[in-house]
Amino acid sequence: MSRHAFALSAVLILASLRGWPQESPGEPTVTLKIEVSLPDGAVFYIPAVGDGEMPVIVPLLKGRFAGIRITPRMRTDSVQIDVSALTATNKKLSEATCDEVRSWNSEDASSYELKEHASLLLSGLARLHLPVFKVKVVRAGGPPPGGFHHPYANSLAFCGCEYPRPRSIINPDGSSASGVAGIVSYPDPGKCVQITGCGQCCRTAVPKSAPKARR
């Protein structure tokens, strides 16, 4: 990823990702998000944007799968969570485009539907001998006041990674930061961004006039 793309996408390091609801003028309405608890204690926050417009990938370091794809789909008053394991290829996951992430060969690890405050284990991952994550549906909220605000900030359409304790982060340009508790990212339409500590967050470029497919 170029420095320019990084400046537009992975933009805000902060002390906490909780709370501070916002209005959403002109951007997709986002009311719910999911919390995915990873094995190392980090929590991956994924907004429920439309019908699967914001998939994320949790990378896997070894084995026949490159990563676990998690796609929230907003329903009337609940979130459908589609989970699959991406088959490893010669292409690096970090170099894949948003369209490639969505179309990559995969094995299904089930689909779930949860309402706000509900939680469960993604038990279908066990069938593929992969780590089983816990997910919870919560109310979407924006970042704390102050600091840099991306044009998408008011839409709540951001991914985030919250760490169990302060840790060092190596940025794409080789620089480092330490003592932070989390990072959030607003991916541009059609782009994927890497969120250090959790995985890759993508945003599909969907015309606002396009009808939403229902499954």
C-alpha angles and dihedrals in degrees: 000000000000121000088245093055091045091052090055097042119027097044121143133058112186147163098247139009097202130110133342103120118210139194118251112221115184097348132091113296109247119184104154137040136178129238113215113196110212125207094255092056097260118132121220113207115206124181119226097235116177118296100341100314094144113051120170133201126216103202123229118212099209144010132056095308126075095202149325115268116210118187121184116203119195115230127180097285103348143053124244111210117202115195129190140157117238115227112237116251136174090267117088114243090226089061097049121112124230092258091051092050090054095046100038115126109264147164118239117247096184137267128258136190123209137173125219115298092014120122138185144161120265088235094170089076090067090065088062091046091247131134112281113230128203117228132192131187113227139167113279116245136177130241121278116279119274133037127066118345118200117210088253093053095102093052093065085225096137135120120222143188121207118192125215090231138002113290141170120265126204111211123214091256091057096255120125140216129194142188095043126131101209151344134225130201136198106203116208116239110282092013136108125212130195115233107201112233098022116038145257126332122197134187122204118223100237119172110237090232094053115109116244115243116230124210 
